[in-house]
Amino acid sequence: MNRSMIRPTDIYRPTRSKSVSSKGIRDIPAGQVSSKEERDVDPRRNIIKAALIIVASFLLMVVLRFTLKDLIEGTAQDIAELLSYPGMFLVTMAMDTLIDPFTPDIVLFLALSGDFEPLLSVLFISLGSIIGGHIGYQIGRSLGHTRFVRRVIGGYMVRGRLLFSKYGLFAVILAAFTPIPFSTVCWIAGIFEMDRRLFFIGTLWRVPRFLLWFLVLGLGYKGLGI
């Protein structure tokens, strides 16, 4: 079969089988995988990419601190105070429920600008992300057979199949920490009917992830006065 002609339905077809692999997911059908797709889900590559993004984000925050801080802070504080903690929770939940290009790190930055309590901010943002991930999981599990979900997932289905067949639980942990799209992985975990308990354990890694990012952005933007 021509690689360009592969559809999501060639990679995943719903099954009534109850067989669960040692990685906590239903047996995943084999599919053709390109070398680029293998590189896209390679753990070392994504961890390095995450480290580079962290360094770049820190440097960006330092630049903003000494150049545009006064210009940014007024608007950011107004938005942050309007959101407050419940707003941070709801916005983050929406971001990690839907498959979209936005990241909850935007909410972290608003929390920094609004002088909110760091640990409470991380707690509300983490809870929003975890619950959003579980909603996405349920969407994938309940509606994974529909044309709509297959269209939304699109080309990520091949990468998701490879990610979960190789790494299982670690696939969710990897998405929690690295540039691999977390919400997309949550949907795919539901489609492949990953064990709920393992999935829950994987999503808990969003907490240290947001704590790390809060510290990095805070140190860059506010220095040791975070």
N, C-alpha and C positions, 0 to 999 in steps of 0.2 A: 504493500500500500504506500502511495506517495505521502511523505511526511506532512506536506502542506494540506493534505486532504483529511487528516485525522481530526475528528470531532470529539467534543467531550463525551458523547455517548459511546465512542469507541474505547474510551479509557474507563468509564464507569457506567455500569448498568445495574440498577437496583436488583437486589436479590433477596429471597426469603430465607436464605441460608443463615443459620445461627452460629456458624463457625467463627471463632475469634482467635486471632493470632496471638503469639507471645508478646507482641507489642501493644496489645489492648485494642486492636481494630479488626473489623471484619476483613477476611482475606481480600486483598486488592488485586483486580485483574492486571495482568501485565500489559504494558503499552510501549510503543516506541519512544525513546528518549534521545534527544540530541545532546551533543557534548556541551552546548551552551546551557541547556536546561540543567545538566548535571553540575556545571559550575555555579549556576544561580543558587542552588541549594547546598553547596558545599559548606560545611560548618566553619572550617578555618577561614575561608574566603569571607564569609559573612561576619565572623568575629573581628577580623582585621578591618573590614569596612565599617563596622560599628565603632571600633576604636578610633579610626580616622575621623568619623563623624563627630565623636565626642570631643576630640582635640580641636576640630574646626569650629564646633559650636562654642567651646570655651573661648577661643580666640575671637570669635565674632562678638561674644558678650563683652570681652575686654574692650574691643573697638567701640562698641555702642556705649559702654560706660564712660569713655573719655571723649566722645564726639556728640552723640545724639541723645544722651540720657534724658536731659531736660525736656527735649522735644517729644520723646516717646512716653515719658513717665506719666504726664498728665492724662493723656488719652488712655493709656494702659490701666492706670489706677481707676479711672471712671468705669471702664468696662469690667474690671475685676471686682470692684465694689458692687456693681450692678448684679453680677453673677453670684457673688458670695460662695460659701461652701456648697450649698445645694445646687447652684448653677454649675459649678465646676464638675460635680458628680454627673449631672444630666448631660452636659455637653460632651464630657469624656465618654459616657455610656453610648451616646449617639454616634460618636466618631468610631468607636470600636465595635459597634453593632453593624454599621453600614460599611460596605466596601467603597472607600473614598480615598482621595489623595492626601487628606489632612491627618496630622498627628497630634495626639494629646499633649505633646511637648509645648504646643502653643498655649495650652491652659496652664502648664507649669510656669511659663514665662509671665503670664498675667498674674498668677499667684505671687510670684516674686515682686512684680511691680506694685502690687496692691498691699504689700507688707502684711500678708496673712501669716498665721502660725505655720512654720514649715512642716511639722509632722502631721498636723491636721490636714493641710493641703495635700500632702502625699497620700494620706489615708483616704480622703474623699475621691481623689483622682484615681487611685488604685482600685477602690471599690467600683467606681463607675466603669473602669476598663474591664475588670473581671466579670461584672454582670453583663456588660455589653458583649464580651466574648462568649458568654454562655447563651445569650439570646441568639447570637450568630450561629453558634453550634446547633441550637434547636431549629433554626431556620434551615440549616443544611440537612439535619437529620429528618425533619418533617417534609421538606419541600425539595430535597435534592434530586428527586426524579422529574421535577417540572422543567419545562423549557425555559421559564424565566430564570431560575437559579443557574441552570447550565449556561445561559447566555451571560449572566453576571459574572460567573466564575471564569468563563472563557478559557484562555490559554493557561491559566493558573492550575487547571485540573491536572495536567501532565506533571508539572512541578510538584503539586501536592501529593500525587500518587507516589512519586519518587521519594519525596521527603518523608512521608509516613511509612512507606514500606521499608526504608532504610533505618529510620531513627525512632519511630513510634513516639513515646512521650517526649523525647528530646526535641522532636519537631516543634512542639508547642513551646517548650522552654526557649528554643532557639529563636522562634518568632517573637517571644516576649522581650528578648534582649537586643535583637539585631534588626537590620533593615528589611528582613523578610516580613511582608505585610501581616500583622497580627490578626486583623479581622478576617482576612481572606483565609488564613490557616484555620481559624475557628470554624468558619463555614465548611471547609473541606473536612475537618475532623468530624463534624456532624454528618456529612455525606457518607464518609467511610465508617460511620458508627463506632468511633473510638469509645472505649470504656469511659463512662462519665467520671468515675473516681480518678482515673489517670489524667483525664482532661482537666479536672478541677485542680489537681496538684500542679500541672503545668502552668495554669493561669495564675497561680499564686506567685509565680516568679515576676509578675508585673510589679509587685511591691518593691523588691530591691532594685528593679530597673528604674522605677520612677524616683526612688530615693537617691540613686546614683546620679540621675540626670538633674535632679533638683540641686544637688551639691555642686555639680559641674557648672550649671548655668548660674547658680547663685555666687559661686566663687569668682566666676568671670565678670558678672554684672555688678556685684556689690563688694567683692573682695572678702576679707575676713569678717566683714560686718554682717554676713548673711544671718 
